[in-house]
Amino acid sequence: MDKKAIFKIGRDNHLNNLLGRLPFLSIIYILQCFMVYSYMPDVNVGDFAIYMGLFLIGFVLSLYVHDKYHHVIIYKSHMVIYFEPLRVSKKILYDDIIDIVAPTNECDYSSIFLKLKNDQYVSLHFVDYPLQVKEVILELKKNSNITQNAA
């Protein structure tokens, strides 16, 4: 069984994009609070601002935690999807993959969906350079089939 990982799928482009948009998200937050203050005098703006701020912080933190601690590690014969905070993992053999759905054009990041033999889909969100990752998985799947047929 493979013990040495070939590579780990990255999510740095999504994380950098998210962090780059924080000033814009903050401006929208301020504008929403101002709009509520100006046009809805019955609403307690302080409570509104606190709840909106907490939801915004929670949203950004959840994306950050996903990008930093949701690992997809590629091995020669399988991949392992691992979420570090909950210590949950799933092993996917390349032979179990029957289709890979990815964007048609290369982009900085996007989702990839793996269709498995048991009709389940596995979603890999915010993957850096998804077409390159798809090609690597297809090549490893092909090599896995050749190795099994030779054995």
NORGINOR-V41498 format. One record per backbone hydrogen bond with DSSP energy under -0.5 kcal/mol. CO is the residue of the C=O (numbers start at 1). NH is the residue of the N-H. If there is no record, write none. Layout:
co: (CO;CO)
nh: (NH;NH)
//
This chain:
co: (3;7;10;11;12;13;14;15;16;17;18;19;21;22;23;24;25;26;27;28;29;30;31;32;33;34;35;36;40;43;44;45;46;47;48;49;50;51;52;53;54;55;56;57;58;59;60;61;62;63;64;65;66;69;69;71;72;72;73;73;74;74;77;78;79;80;80;81;82;82;83;83;83;84;88;90;92;93;94;96;96;99;100;101;108;110;112;113;113;114;114;115;115;116;120;121;122;123;124;127;127;129;129;130;131;132;133;134;135;136;137;138;139;140;141;142;143;144;145;146;147)
nh: (5;74;128;15;16;17;18;19;20;21;21;22;25;26;27;28;29;30;31;32;33;34;35;36;37;38;39;40;43;45;48;49;50;51;52;53;54;55;56;57;58;59;60;61;62;63;64;65;66;67;68;69;70;71;84;82;9;74;75;80;6;7;94;75;92;73;82;90;71;84;86;87;88;87;83;81;79;96;97;98;117;115;102;113;129;127;124;101;115;116;122;98;99;119;116;123;114;125;112;110;130;132;133;134;135;136;137;138;139;140;141;142;143;144;145;146;147;148;149;150;151)
//
